Amino acid sequence: MLSICYVVDLLHSLFVRETLIESALVSFGIVAVLGEMERALLIERVRSGMARARAEGRQIGRARLDVNRQQVIQDRRSGMSLTQVARKHGISRASVCRLMKEASTTADAPVPALEGNMREQVSVASAAQ
């Protein structure tokens, strides 16, 4: 491994000698272009490998959450706290929130915790009429 002092001394000696300045710049330019080319090839290989894996039916990325989604939603709607539901099913609180959000966008069923307040509001409104 090169020390910083060695690199600084090397660059200083290259730039002090005017005859080596141009060759040093060309050398650095060539190394930079080769690095960019290698990076582009790497990206191309990774993308083609991912495309082949998708074509073969393999899963790319993190595995889907393996949990009974309906049970999580039912537990949360029954009045259990986020933390209790998360601990019971071995998932994070954020996952519980996400599953509840997905359930509320797919079904228009009201959450029982809020439903009770709505019943009270409806009964108060009907009594006022």
Phi and psi in radians as a Rosetta constraint file:
Dihedral C 1 N 2 CA 2 C 2 CIRCULARHARMONIC -1.484 0.35
Dihedral N 2 CA 2 C 2 N 3 CIRCULARHARMONIC 2.401 0.35
Dihedral C 2 N 3 CA 3 C 3 CIRCULARHARMONIC -1.463 0.35
Dihedral N 3 CA 3 C 3 N 4 CIRCULARHARMONIC 2.777 0.35
Dihedral C 3 N 4 CA 4 C 4 CIRCULARHARMONIC -1.103 0.35
Dihedral N 4 CA 4 C 4 N 5 CIRCULARHARMONIC -0.671 0.35
Dihedral C 4 N 5 CA 5 C 5 CIRCULARHARMONIC -1.080 0.35
Dihedral N 5 CA 5 C 5 N 6 CIRCULARHARMONIC -0.721 0.35
Dihedral C 5 N 6 CA 6 C 6 CIRCULARHARMONIC -1.112 0.35
Dihedral N 6 CA 6 C 6 N 7 CIRCULARHARMONIC -0.765 0.35
Dihedral C 6 N 7 CA 7 C 7 CIRCULARHARMONIC -1.123 0.35
Dihedral N 7 CA 7 C 7 N 8 CIRCULARHARMONIC -0.741 0.35
Dihedral C 7 N 8 CA 8 C 8 CIRCULARHARMONIC -1.109 0.35
Dihedral N 8 CA 8 C 8 N 9 CIRCULARHARMONIC -0.761 0.35
Dihedral C 8 N 9 CA 9 C 9 CIRCULARHARMONIC -1.103 0.35
Dihedral N 9 CA 9 C 9 N 10 CIRCULARHARMONIC -0.703 0.35
Dihedral C 9 N 10 CA 10 C 10 CIRCULARHARMONIC -1.105 0.35
Dihedral N 10 CA 10 C 10 N 11 CIRCULARHARMONIC -0.829 0.35
Dihedral C 10 N 11 CA 11 C 11 CIRCULARHARMONIC -1.115 0.35
Dihedral N 11 CA 11 C 11 N 12 CIRCULARHARMONIC -0.685 0.35
Dihedral C 11 N 12 CA 12 C 12 CIRCULARHARMONIC -1.108 0.35
Dihedral N 12 CA 12 C 12 N 13 CIRCULARHARMONIC -0.768 0.35
Dihedral C 12 N 13 CA 13 C 13 CIRCULARHARMONIC -1.172 0.35
Dihedral N 13 CA 13 C 13 N 14 CIRCULARHARMONIC -0.587 0.35
Dihedral C 13 N 14 CA 14 C 14 CIRCULARHARMONIC -1.206 0.35
Dihedral N 14 CA 14 C 14 N 15 CIRCULARHARMONIC -0.713 0.35
Dihedral C 14 N 15 CA 15 C 15 CIRCULARHARMONIC -1.463 0.35
Dihedral N 15 CA 15 C 15 N 16 CIRCULARHARMONIC -0.318 0.35
Dihedral C 15 N 16 CA 16 C 16 CIRCULARHARMONIC -1.262 0.35
Dihedral N 16 CA 16 C 16 N 17 CIRCULARHARMONIC -0.724 0.35
Dihedral C 16 N 17 CA 17 C 17 CIRCULARHARMONIC -1.433 0.35
Dihedral N 17 CA 17 C 17 N 18 CIRCULARHARMONIC 1.988 0.35
Dihedral C 17 N 18 CA 18 C 18 CIRCULARHARMONIC -1.133 0.35
Dihedral N 18 CA 18 C 18 N 19 CIRCULARHARMONIC -0.494 0.35
Dihedral C 18 N 19 CA 19 C 19 CIRCULARHARMONIC -1.227 0.35
Dihedral N 19 CA 19 C 19 N 20 CIRCULARHARMONIC -0.440 0.35
Dihedral C 19 N 20 CA 20 C 20 CIRCULARHARMONIC -1.639 0.35
Dihedral N 20 CA 20 C 20 N 21 CIRCULARHARMONIC -0.180 0.35
Dihedral C 20 N 21 CA 21 C 21 CIRCULARHARMONIC -1.059 0.35
Dihedral N 21 CA 21 C 21 N 22 CIRCULARHARMONIC -0.861 0.35
Dihedral C 21 N 22 CA 22 C 22 CIRCULARHARMONIC -1.136 0.35
Dihedral N 22 CA 22 C 22 N 23 CIRCULARHARMONIC -0.729 0.35
Dihedral C 22 N 23 CA 23 C 23 CIRCULARHARMONIC -1.194 0.35
Dihedral N 23 CA 23 C 23 N 24 CIRCULARHARMONIC -0.597 0.35
Dihedral C 23 N 24 CA 24 C 24 CIRCULARHARMONIC -1.171 0.35
Dihedral N 24 CA 24 C 24 N 25 CIRCULARHARMONIC -0.737 0.35
Dihedral C 24 N 25 CA 25 C 25 CIRCULARHARMONIC -1.117 0.35
Dihedral N 25 CA 25 C 25 N 26 CIRCULARHARMONIC -0.709 0.35
Dihedral C 25 N 26 CA 26 C 26 CIRCULARHARMONIC -1.111 0.35
Dihedral N 26 CA 26 C 26 N 27 CIRCULARHARMONIC -0.746 0.35
Dihedral C 26 N 27 CA 27 C 27 CIRCULARHARMONIC -1.095 0.35
Dihedral N 27 CA 27 C 27 N 28 CIRCULARHARMONIC -0.788 0.35
Dihedral C 27 N 28 CA 28 C 28 CIRCULARHARMONIC -1.108 0.35
Dihedral N 28 CA 28 C 28 N 29 CIRCULARHARMONIC -0.673 0.35
Dihedral C 28 N 29 CA 29 C 29 CIRCULARHARMONIC -1.100 0.35
Dihedral N 29 CA 29 C 29 N 30 CIRCULARHARMONIC -0.743 0.35
Dihedral C 29 N 30 CA 30 C 30 CIRCULARHARMONIC -1.127 0.35
Dihedral N 30 CA 30 C 30 N 31 CIRCULARHARMONIC -0.762 0.35
Dihedral C 30 N 31 CA 31 C 31 CIRCULARHARMONIC -1.091 0.35
Dihedral N 31 CA 31 C 31 N 32 CIRCULARHARMONIC -0.706 0.35
Dihedral C 31 N 32 CA 32 C 32 CIRCULARHARMONIC -1.133 0.35
Dihedral N 32 CA 32 C 32 N 33 CIRCULARHARMONIC -0.743 0.35
Dihedral C 32 N 33 CA 33 C 33 CIRCULARHARMONIC -1.132 0.35
Dihedral N 33 CA 33 C 33 N 34 CIRCULARHARMONIC -0.741 0.35
Dihedral C 33 N 34 CA 34 C 34 CIRCULARHARMONIC -1.086 0.35
Dihedral N 34 CA 34 C 34 N 35 CIRCULARHARMONIC -0.676 0.35
Dihedral C 34 N 35 CA 35 C 35 CIRCULARHARMONIC -1.117 0.35
Dihedral N 35 CA 35 C 35 N 36 CIRCULARHARMONIC -0.750 0.35
Dihedral C 35 N 36 CA 36 C 36 CIRCULARHARMONIC -1.111 0.35
Dihedral N 36 CA 36 C 36 N 37 CIRCULARHARMONIC -0.712 0.35
Dihedral C 36 N 37 CA 37 C 37 CIRCULARHARMONIC -1.130 0.35
Dihedral N 37 CA 37 C 37 N 38 CIRCULARHARMONIC -0.747 0.35
Dihedral C 37 N 38 CA 38 C 38 CIRCULARHARMONIC -1.102 0.35
Dihedral N 38 CA 38 C 38 N 39 CIRCULARHARMONIC -0.689 0.35
Dihedral C 38 N 39 CA 39 C 39 CIRCULARHARMONIC -1.110 0.35
Dihedral N 39 CA 39 C 39 N 40 CIRCULARHARMONIC -0.760 0.35
Dihedral C 39 N 40 CA 40 C 40 CIRCULARHARMONIC -1.108 0.35
Dihedral N 40 CA 40 C 40 N 41 CIRCULARHARMONIC -0.709 0.35
Dihedral C 40 N 41 CA 41 C 41 CIRCULARHARMONIC -1.124 0.35
Dihedral N 41 CA 41 C 41 N 42 CIRCULARHARMONIC -0.700 0.35
Dihedral C 41 N 42 CA 42 C 42 CIRCULARHARMONIC -1.080 0.35
Dihedral N 42 CA 42 C 42 N 43 CIRCULARHARMONIC -0.806 0.35
Dihedral C 42 N 43 CA 43 C 43 CIRCULARHARMONIC -1.069 0.35
Dihedral N 43 CA 43 C 43 N 44 CIRCULARHARMONIC -0.748 0.35
Dihedral C 43 N 44 CA 44 C 44 CIRCULARHARMONIC -1.098 0.35
Dihedral N 44 CA 44 C 44 N 45 CIRCULARHARMONIC -0.743 0.35
Dihedral C 44 N 45 CA 45 C 45 CIRCULARHARMONIC -1.126 0.35
Dihedral N 45 CA 45 C 45 N 46 CIRCULARHARMONIC -0.716 0.35
Dihedral C 45 N 46 CA 46 C 46 CIRCULARHARMONIC -1.127 0.35
Dihedral N 46 CA 46 C 46 N 47 CIRCULARHARMONIC -0.802 0.35
Dihedral C 46 N 47 CA 47 C 47 CIRCULARHARMONIC -1.112 0.35
Dihedral N 47 CA 47 C 47 N 48 CIRCULARHARMONIC -0.704 0.35
Dihedral C 47 N 48 CA 48 C 48 CIRCULARHARMONIC -1.187 0.35
Dihedral N 48 CA 48 C 48 N 49 CIRCULARHARMONIC -0.634 0.35
Dihedral C 48 N 49 CA 49 C 49 CIRCULARHARMONIC -1.141 0.35
Dihedral N 49 CA 49 C 49 N 50 CIRCULARHARMONIC -0.696 0.35
Dihedral C 49 N 50 CA 50 C 50 CIRCULARHARMONIC -1.166 0.35
Dihedral N 50 CA 50 C 50 N 51 CIRCULARHARMONIC -0.681 0.35
Dihedral C 50 N 51 CA 51 C 51 CIRCULARHARMONIC -1.120 0.35
Dihedral N 51 CA 51 C 51 N 52 CIRCULARHARMONIC -0.728 0.35
Dihedral C 51 N 52 CA 52 C 52 CIRCULARHARMONIC -1.117 0.35
Dihedral N 52 CA 52 C 52 N 53 CIRCULARHARMONIC -0.737 0.35
Dihedral C 52 N 53 CA 53 C 53 CIRCULARHARMONIC -1.114 0.35
Dihedral N 53 CA 53 C 53 N 54 CIRCULARHARMONIC -0.713 0.35
Dihedral C 53 N 54 CA 54 C 54 CIRCULARHARMONIC -1.104 0.35
Dihedral N 54 CA 54 C 54 N 55 CIRCULARHARMONIC -0.712 0.35
Dihedral C 54 N 55 CA 55 C 55 CIRCULARHARMONIC -1.104 0.35
Dihedral N 55 CA 55 C 55 N 56 CIRCULARHARMONIC -0.556 0.35
Dihedral C 55 N 56 CA 56 C 56 CIRCULARHARMONIC -1.433 0.35
Dihedral N 56 CA 56 C 56 N 57 CIRCULARHARMONIC -0.085 0.35
Dihedral C 56 N 57 CA 57 C 57 CIRCULARHARMONIC 1.566 0.35
Dihedral N 57 CA 57 C 57 N 58 CIRCULARHARMONIC 0.177 0.35
Dihedral C 57 N 58 CA 58 C 58 CIRCULARHARMONIC -1.346 0.35
Dihedral N 58 CA 58 C 58 N 59 CIRCULARHARMONIC 2.659 0.35
Dihedral C 58 N 59 CA 59 C 59 CIRCULARHARMONIC -1.462 0.35
Dihedral N 59 CA 59 C 59 N 60 CIRCULARHARMONIC 2.322 0.35
Dihedral C 59 N 60 CA 60 C 60 CIRCULARHARMONIC -1.796 0.35
Dihedral N 60 CA 60 C 60 N 61 CIRCULARHARMONIC 2.287 0.35
Dihedral C 60 N 61 CA 61 C 61 CIRCULARHARMONIC 1.638 0.35
Dihedral N 61 CA 61 C 61 N 62 CIRCULARHARMONIC -2.857 0.35
Dihedral C 61 N 62 CA 62 C 62 CIRCULARHARMONIC -1.246 0.35
Dihedral N 62 CA 62 C 62 N 63 CIRCULARHARMONIC 2.521 0.35
Dihedral C 62 N 63 CA 63 C 63 CIRCULARHARMONIC -1.194 0.35
Dihedral N 63 CA 63 C 63 N 64 CIRCULARHARMONIC 2.603 0.35
Dihedral C 63 N 64 CA 64 C 64 CIRCULARHARMONIC -1.150 0.35
Dihedral N 64 CA 64 C 64 N 65 CIRCULARHARMONIC 2.732 0.35
Dihedral C 64 N 65 CA 65 C 65 CIRCULARHARMONIC -1.149 0.35
Dihedral N 65 CA 65 C 65 N 66 CIRCULARHARMONIC 2.152 0.35
Dihedral C 65 N 66 CA 66 C 66 CIRCULARHARMONIC -1.713 0.35
Dihedral N 66 CA 66 C 66 N 67 CIRCULARHARMONIC 1.476 0.35
Dihedral C 66 N 67 CA 67 C 67 CIRCULARHARMONIC -2.591 0.35
Dihedral N 67 CA 67 C 67 N 68 CIRCULARHARMONIC 2.660 0.35
Dihedral C 67 N 68 CA 68 C 68 CIRCULARHARMONIC -1.310 0.35
Dihedral N 68 CA 68 C 68 N 69 CIRCULARHARMONIC 1.726 0.35
Dihedral C 68 N 69 CA 69 C 69 CIRCULARHARMONIC -1.098 0.35
Dihedral N 69 CA 69 C 69 N 70 CIRCULARHARMONIC -0.713 0.35
Dihedral C 69 N 70 CA 70 C 70 CIRCULARHARMONIC -1.122 0.35
Dihedral N 70 CA 70 C 70 N 71 CIRCULARHARMONIC -0.644 0.35
Dihedral C 70 N 71 CA 71 C 71 CIRCULARHARMONIC -1.193 0.35
Dihedral N 71 CA 71 C 71 N 72 CIRCULARHARMONIC -0.679 0.35
Dihedral C 71 N 72 CA 72 C 72 CIRCULARHARMONIC -1.075 0.35
Dihedral N 72 CA 72 C 72 N 73 CIRCULARHARMONIC -0.805 0.35
Dihedral C 72 N 73 CA 73 C 73 CIRCULARHARMONIC -1.124 0.35
Dihedral N 73 CA 73 C 73 N 74 CIRCULARHARMONIC -0.746 0.35
Dihedral C 73 N 74 CA 74 C 74 CIRCULARHARMONIC -1.118 0.35
Dihedral N 74 CA 74 C 74 N 75 CIRCULARHARMONIC -0.753 0.35
Dihedral C 74 N 75 CA 75 C 75 CIRCULARHARMONIC -1.089 0.35
Dihedral N 75 CA 75 C 75 N 76 CIRCULARHARMONIC -0.747 0.35
Dihedral C 75 N 76 CA 76 C 76 CIRCULARHARMONIC -1.171 0.35
Dihedral N 76 CA 76 C 76 N 77 CIRCULARHARMONIC -0.714 0.35
Dihedral C 76 N 77 CA 77 C 77 CIRCULARHARMONIC -1.243 0.35
Dihedral N 77 CA 77 C 77 N 78 CIRCULARHARMONIC -0.377 0.35
Dihedral C 77 N 78 CA 78 C 78 CIRCULARHARMONIC -1.347 0.35
Dihedral N 78 CA 78 C 78 N 79 CIRCULARHARMONIC -0.128 0.35
Dihedral C 78 N 79 CA 79 C 79 CIRCULARHARMONIC 1.990 0.35
Dihedral N 79 CA 79 C 79 N 80 CIRCULARHARMONIC -0.009 0.35
Dihedral C 79 N 80 CA 80 C 80 CIRCULARHARMONIC -1.209 0.35
Dihedral N 80 CA 80 C 80 N 81 CIRCULARHARMONIC 2.573 0.35
Dihedral C 80 N 81 CA 81 C 81 CIRCULARHARMONIC -1.281 0.35
Dihedral N 81 CA 81 C 81 N 82 CIRCULARHARMONIC 2.874 0.35
Dihedral C 81 N 82 CA 82 C 82 CIRCULARHARMONIC -0.996 0.35
Dihedral N 82 CA 82 C 82 N 83 CIRCULARHARMONIC -0.780 0.35
Dihedral C 82 N 83 CA 83 C 83 CIRCULARHARMONIC -1.127 0.35
Dihedral N 83 CA 83 C 83 N 84 CIRCULARHARMONIC -0.735 0.35
Dihedral C 83 N 84 CA 84 C 84 CIRCULARHARMONIC -1.108 0.35
Dihedral N 84 CA 84 C 84 N 85 CIRCULARHARMONIC -0.770 0.35
Dihedral C 84 N 85 CA 85 C 85 CIRCULARHARMONIC -1.137 0.35
Dihedral N 85 CA 85 C 85 N 86 CIRCULARHARMONIC -0.757 0.35
Dihedral C 85 N 86 CA 86 C 86 CIRCULARHARMONIC -1.084 0.35
Dihedral N 86 CA 86 C 86 N 87 CIRCULARHARMONIC -0.775 0.35
Dihedral C 86 N 87 CA 87 C 87 CIRCULARHARMONIC -1.165 0.35
Dihedral N 87 CA 87 C 87 N 88 CIRCULARHARMONIC -0.692 0.35
Dihedral C 87 N 88 CA 88 C 88 CIRCULARHARMONIC -1.082 0.35
Dihedral N 88 CA 88 C 88 N 89 CIRCULARHARMONIC -0.692 0.35
Dihedral C 88 N 89 CA 89 C 89 CIRCULARHARMONIC -1.742 0.35
Dihedral N 89 CA 89 C 89 N 90 CIRCULARHARMONIC -0.051 0.35
Dihedral C 89 N 90 CA 90 C 90 CIRCULARHARMONIC 1.241 0.35
Dihedral N 90 CA 90 C 90 N 91 CIRCULARHARMONIC 0.623 0.35
Dihedral C 90 N 91 CA 91 C 91 CIRCULARHARMONIC -2.224 0.35
Dihedral N 91 CA 91 C 91 N 92 CIRCULARHARMONIC 3.048 0.35
Dihedral C 91 N 92 CA 92 C 92 CIRCULARHARMONIC -1.468 0.35
Dihedral N 92 CA 92 C 92 N 93 CIRCULARHARMONIC 2.837 0.35
Dihedral C 92 N 93 CA 93 C 93 CIRCULARHARMONIC -1.105 0.35
Dihedral N 93 CA 93 C 93 N 94 CIRCULARHARMONIC -0.627 0.35
Dihedral C 93 N 94 CA 94 C 94 CIRCULARHARMONIC -1.095 0.35
Dihedral N 94 CA 94 C 94 N 95 CIRCULARHARMONIC -0.637 0.35
Dihedral C 94 N 95 CA 95 C 95 CIRCULARHARMONIC -1.156 0.35
Dihedral N 95 CA 95 C 95 N 96 CIRCULARHARMONIC -0.679 0.35
Dihedral C 95 N 96 CA 96 C 96 CIRCULARHARMONIC -1.085 0.35
Dihedral N 96 CA 96 C 96 N 97 CIRCULARHARMONIC -0.800 0.35
Dihedral C 96 N 97 CA 97 C 97 CIRCULARHARMONIC -1.064 0.35
Dihedral N 97 CA 97 C 97 N 98 CIRCULARHARMONIC -0.741 0.35
Dihedral C 97 N 98 CA 98 C 98 CIRCULARHARMONIC -1.122 0.35
Dihedral N 98 CA 98 C 98 N 99 CIRCULARHARMONIC -0.763 0.35
Dihedral C 98 N 99 CA 99 C 99 CIRCULARHARMONIC -1.103 0.35
Dihedral N 99 CA 99 C 99 N 100 CIRCULARHARMONIC -0.684 0.35
Dihedral C 99 N 100 CA 100 C 100 CIRCULARHARMONIC -1.150 0.35
Dihedral N 100 CA 100 C 100 N 101 CIRCULARHARMONIC -0.697 0.35
Dihedral C 100 N 101 CA 101 C 101 CIRCULARHARMONIC -1.137 0.35
Dihedral N 101 CA 101 C 101 N 102 CIRCULARHARMONIC -0.762 0.35
Dihedral C 101 N 102 CA 102 C 102 CIRCULARHARMONIC -1.068 0.35
Dihedral N 102 CA 102 C 102 N 103 CIRCULARHARMONIC -0.691 0.35
Dihedral C 102 N 103 CA 103 C 103 CIRCULARHARMONIC -1.193 0.35
Dihedral N 103 CA 103 C 103 N 104 CIRCULARHARMONIC -0.631 0.35
Dihedral C 103 N 104 CA 104 C 104 CIRCULARHARMONIC -1.303 0.35
Dihedral N 104 CA 104 C 104 N 105 CIRCULARHARMONIC -0.465 0.35
Dihedral C 104 N 105 CA 105 C 105 CIRCULARHARMONIC -1.427 0.35
Dihedral N 105 CA 105 C 105 N 106 CIRCULARHARMONIC -0.467 0.35
Dihedral C 105 N 106 CA 106 C 106 CIRCULARHARMONIC -1.521 0.35
Dihedral N 106 CA 106 C 106 N 107 CIRCULARHARMONIC -0.508 0.35
Dihedral C 106 N 107 CA 107 C 107 CIRCULARHARMONIC -2.244 0.35
Dihedral N 107 CA 107 C 107 N 108 CIRCULARHARMONIC 2.474 0.35
Dihedral C 107 N 108 CA 108 C 108 CIRCULARHARMONIC -1.568 0.35
Dihedral N 108 CA 108 C 108 N 109 CIRCULARHARMONIC 0.307 0.35
Dihedral C 108 N 109 CA 109 C 109 CIRCULARHARMONIC -1.207 0.35
Dihedral N 109 CA 109 C 109 N 110 CIRCULARHARMONIC 2.266 0.35
Dihedral C 109 N 110 CA 110 C 110 CIRCULARHARMONIC -1.267 0.35
Dihedral N 110 CA 110 C 110 N 111 CIRCULARHARMONIC 2.649 0.35
Dihedral C 110 N 111 CA 111 C 111 CIRCULARHARMONIC -1.319 0.35
Dihedral N 111 CA 111 C 111 N 112 CIRCULARHARMONIC 2.271 0.35
Dihedral C 111 N 112 CA 112 C 112 CIRCULARHARMONIC -0.962 0.35
Dihedral N 112 CA 112 C 112 N 113 CIRCULARHARMONIC -0.593 0.35
Dihedral C 112 N 113 CA 113 C 113 CIRCULARHARMONIC -1.083 0.35
Dihedral N 113 CA 113 C 113 N 114 CIRCULARHARMONIC -0.640 0.35
Dihedral C 113 N 114 CA 114 C 114 CIRCULARHARMONIC -1.483 0.35
Dihedral N 114 CA 114 C 114 N 115 CIRCULARHARMONIC -0.467 0.35
Dihedral C 114 N 115 CA 115 C 115 CIRCULARHARMONIC -1.081 0.35
Dihedral N 115 CA 115 C 115 N 116 CIRCULARHARMONIC -0.668 0.35
Dihedral C 115 N 116 CA 116 C 116 CIRCULARHARMONIC -1.064 0.35
Dihedral N 116 CA 116 C 116 N 117 CIRCULARHARMONIC -0.750 0.35
Dihedral C 116 N 117 CA 117 C 117 CIRCULARHARMONIC -1.109 0.35
Dihedral N 117 CA 117 C 117 N 118 CIRCULARHARMONIC -0.636 0.35
Dihedral C 117 N 118 CA 118 C 118 CIRCULARHARMONIC -1.182 0.35
Dihedral N 118 CA 118 C 118 N 119 CIRCULARHARMONIC -0.662 0.35
Dihedral C 118 N 119 CA 119 C 119 CIRCULARHARMONIC -1.085 0.35
Dihedral N 119 CA 119 C 119 N 120 CIRCULARHARMONIC -0.741 0.35
Dihedral C 119 N 120 CA 120 C 120 CIRCULARHARMONIC -1.115 0.35
Dihedral N 120 CA 120 C 120 N 121 CIRCULARHARMONIC -0.713 0.35
Dihedral C 120 N 121 CA 121 C 121 CIRCULARHARMONIC -1.153 0.35
Dihedral N 121 CA 121 C 121 N 122 CIRCULARHARMONIC -0.698 0.35
Dihedral C 121 N 122 CA 122 C 122 CIRCULARHARMONIC -1.163 0.35
Dihedral N 122 CA 122 C 122 N 123 CIRCULARHARMONIC -0.749 0.35
Dihedral C 122 N 123 CA 123 C 123 CIRCULARHARMONIC -1.165 0.35
Dihedral N 123 CA 123 C 123 N 124 CIRCULARHARMONIC -0.643 0.35
Dihedral C 123 N 124 CA 124 C 124 CIRCULARHARMONIC -1.185 0.35
Dihedral N 124 CA 124 C 124 N 125 CIRCULARHARMONIC -0.703 0.35
Dihedral C 124 N 125 CA 125 C 125 CIRCULARHARMONIC -1.186 0.35
Dihedral N 125 CA 125 C 125 N 126 CIRCULARHARMONIC -0.696 0.35
Dihedral C 125 N 126 CA 126 C 126 CIRCULARHARMONIC -1.241 0.35
Dihedral N 126 CA 126 C 126 N 127 CIRCULARHARMONIC -0.564 0.35
Dihedral C 126 N 127 CA 127 C 127 CIRCULARHARMONIC -1.238 0.35
Dihedral N 127 CA 127 C 127 N 128 CIRCULARHARMONIC -0.554 0.35
Dihedral C 127 N 128 CA 128 C 128 CIRCULARHARMONIC -1.250 0.35
Dihedral N 128 CA 128 C 128 N 129 CIRCULARHARMONIC -0.457 0.35
